[in-house]
Amino acid sequence: MQAIRVHEGEELRYETVPDPEPGTGEALVELKAAGLNRRDLLVRTGTYPFPLPLVPGSDGAGVRRDTGEEVVIYCGLNWGDREDAPGPNFGILGGPRDGTYAELIALPAENLFPKPASFTWTEAAAFPLAALTAYRGLFTRAGLQAGETVLVLGAGSGVSTFVVQLAAQAGARVLVTSSSDEKIERAKALGADGGVNYATTEDWPAVAQELGPIDVVLDSVGSTWQQSLDAVRPGGRVVVFGGTGGTEVTLNVRPFYFRQQSLYGTQLGSPRDFEGLLRMLEESTWRPVIDSVRPLAEAEAALDRMVEGEHFGKLVLEIG
Ligand SMILES: NC(=O)c1ccc[n+]([C@@H]2O[C@H](COP(=O)([O-])OP(=O)(O)OC[C@H]3O[C@@H](n4cnc5c(N)ncnc54)[C@H](OP(=O)(O)O)[C@@H]3O)[C@@H](O)[C@H]2O)c1
């Protein structure tokens, strides 16, 4: 089969590799599309130091070869029995196990779910990791309720587009931050009520507070924890799941406990979360936001666009 593999020195090669062999309880999927995530960049740069060469990619949709079913992939591996956190053997597809930047993938059958009927192949490959992260962060972790206000940092991020759409579908009021006024406008078209440009507004938490009160903040930037806690109301919740802006912070502890706030970490989601997400998608009228689609062979150009931060929504690779 043809696949994109990461080699030493951050090199990406489009090359012929042996077809994967399904093990016991596994099935082979002929992939139609693969979605990109920031994780793929971290795999490429060695920030996640997996053995190489490796096929990156956590998201994909395609046809199950043994049954002919149209499937979408749940990319969590060995989540475990608990719902509040994954077990010690938890992993994500696309490192160390070969991922979806390929024509074929062998996976445990339990990782394969019916493709949402109304989604195209590119839409189906775009949503799993990002929408699942958004779903768990909003509902399983923060317990977001209809009528509450949620602030999403970095409207352009792939995950953020799903946060906006899922929160709006659940009846919440949505606010965003972005470095781009244009992206704020695009987030409004997805269901956001307003936003603040964090690049041009010196004290953006104060401006966001004026648009609030904010019950929940979704923070994938990392370096912004203090600002997120400043922006959220007393008693509010901040959900953190990324470090796009940096992975170390200094926090002012007293206001945090005086104001009785909560800080939740989250990663991906359990198979039960994924089922809940699929149920929400069945009832939704919105579609995943696709920034751009390229052929598999042009994965490098797609990853470069992600590095530049020019995108809005998901980058997808078409396969076959
Ligand atoms: N824990 C998990 O399970 C999980 C799952 C998925 C993703 N993540 C993490 O979540 C983050 C987003 O992932 P993604 O795939 O959606 O990435 P992405 O599409 O590449 O999003 C990048 C966006 O982050 C925003 N950003 C960067 N610096 C910022 C800052 N200082 N303040 C506010 N926003 C800033 C920018 O938004 P604007 O262009 O609007 O300014 C940028 O476009 C990454 O850190 C990723 O590793 C974690």
PDBQT file of the ligand as one rigid body, heavy atoms in Angstrom, charges set to zero:
ROOT
HETATM    1  N1  LIG A 401      -5.972  16.667  25.163  1.00  0.00    +0.000 N 
HETATM    2  C1  LIG A 401      -6.432  16.193  24.022  1.00  0.00    +0.000 C 
HETATM    3  O1  LIG A 401      -6.996  15.107  23.943  1.00  0.00    +0.000 OA
HETATM    4  C2  LIG A 401      -6.292  17.015  22.794  1.00  0.00    +0.000 A 
HETATM    5  C3  LIG A 401      -6.983  16.663  21.645  1.00  0.00    +0.000 A 
HETATM    6  C4  LIG A 401      -6.901  17.499  20.537  1.00  0.00    +0.000 A 
HETATM    7  C5  LIG A 401      -6.086  18.618  20.592  1.00  0.00    +0.000 A 
HETATM    8  N2  LIG A 401      -5.408  18.890  21.726  1.00  0.00    +0.000 N 
HETATM    9  C6  LIG A 401      -4.585  20.087  21.803  1.00  0.00    +0.000 C 
HETATM   10  O2  LIG A 401      -5.441  21.191  21.595  1.00  0.00    +0.000 OA
HETATM   11  C7  LIG A 401      -4.755  22.198  20.887  1.00  0.00    +0.000 C 
HETATM   12  C8  LIG A 401      -5.513  22.531  19.635  1.00  0.00    +0.000 C 
HETATM   13  O3  LIG A 401      -5.455  21.422  18.763  1.00  0.00    +0.000 OA
HETATM   14  P1  LIG A 401      -5.925  21.563  17.263  1.00  0.00    +0.000 P 
HETATM   15  O4  LIG A 401      -5.616  20.290  16.574  1.00  0.00    +0.000 OA
HETATM   16  O5  LIG A 401      -7.319  22.088  17.247  1.00  0.00    +0.000 OA
HETATM   17  O6  LIG A 401      -4.865  22.661  16.808  1.00  0.00    +0.000 OA
HETATM   18  P2  LIG A 401      -4.896  23.702  15.663  1.00  0.00    +0.000 P 
HETATM   19  O7  LIG A 401      -6.064  23.453  14.757  1.00  0.00    +0.000 OA
HETATM   20  O8  LIG A 401      -3.550  23.748  15.056  1.00  0.00    +0.000 OA
HETATM   21  O9  LIG A 401      -5.133  25.099  16.454  1.00  0.00    +0.000 OA
HETATM   22  C9  LIG A 401      -4.177  26.107  16.610  1.00  0.00    +0.000 C 
HETATM   23  C10 LIG A 401      -4.881  27.385  17.048  1.00  0.00    +0.000 C 
HETATM   24  O10 LIG A 401      -4.592  27.679  18.393  1.00  0.00    +0.000 OA
HETATM   25  C11 LIG A 401      -4.843  29.048  18.600  1.00  0.00    +0.000 C 
HETATM   26  N3  LIG A 401      -3.800  29.644  19.441  1.00  0.00    +0.000 N 
HETATM   27  C12 LIG A 401      -2.472  29.535  19.327  1.00  0.00    +0.000 A 
HETATM   28  N4  LIG A 401      -1.868  30.307  20.264  1.00  0.00    +0.000 NA
HETATM   29  C13 LIG A 401      -2.861  30.904  20.976  1.00  0.00    +0.000 A 
HETATM   30  C14 LIG A 401      -2.907  31.826  22.058  1.00  0.00    +0.000 A 
HETATM   31  N5  LIG A 401      -1.782  32.309  22.622  1.00  0.00    +0.000 N 
HETATM   32  N6  LIG A 401      -4.130  32.198  22.544  1.00  0.00    +0.000 NA
HETATM   33  C15 LIG A 401      -5.275  31.710  21.995  1.00  0.00    +0.000 A 
HETATM   34  N7  LIG A 401      -5.279  30.844  20.944  1.00  0.00    +0.000 NA
HETATM   35  C16 LIG A 401      -4.103  30.474  20.449  1.00  0.00    +0.000 A 
HETATM   36  C17 LIG A 401      -4.837  29.734  17.242  1.00  0.00    +0.000 C 
HETATM   37  O11 LIG A 401      -6.181  30.202  17.040  1.00  0.00    +0.000 OA
HETATM   38  P3  LIG A 401      -6.479  31.561  16.234  1.00  0.00    +0.000 P 
HETATM   39  O12 LIG A 401      -5.921  31.303  14.857  1.00  0.00    +0.000 OA
HETATM   40  O13 LIG A 401      -7.954  31.659  16.275  1.00  0.00    +0.000 OA
HETATM   41  O14 LIG A 401      -5.790  32.673  16.947  1.00  0.00    +0.000 OA
HETATM   42  C18 LIG A 401      -4.436  28.599  16.299  1.00  0.00    +0.000 C 
HETATM   43  O15 LIG A 401      -5.058  28.701  15.037  1.00  0.00    +0.000 OA
HETATM   44  C19 LIG A 401      -3.339  21.661  20.647  1.00  0.00    +0.000 C 
HETATM   45  O16 LIG A 401      -2.517  22.116  21.697  1.00  0.00    +0.000 OA
HETATM   46  C20 LIG A 401      -3.522  20.179  20.741  1.00  0.00    +0.000 C 
HETATM   47  O17 LIG A 401      -2.330  19.517  21.084  1.00  0.00    +0.000 OA
HETATM   48  C21 LIG A 401      -5.492  18.115  22.819  1.00  0.00    +0.000 A 
ENDROOT
TORSDOF 0
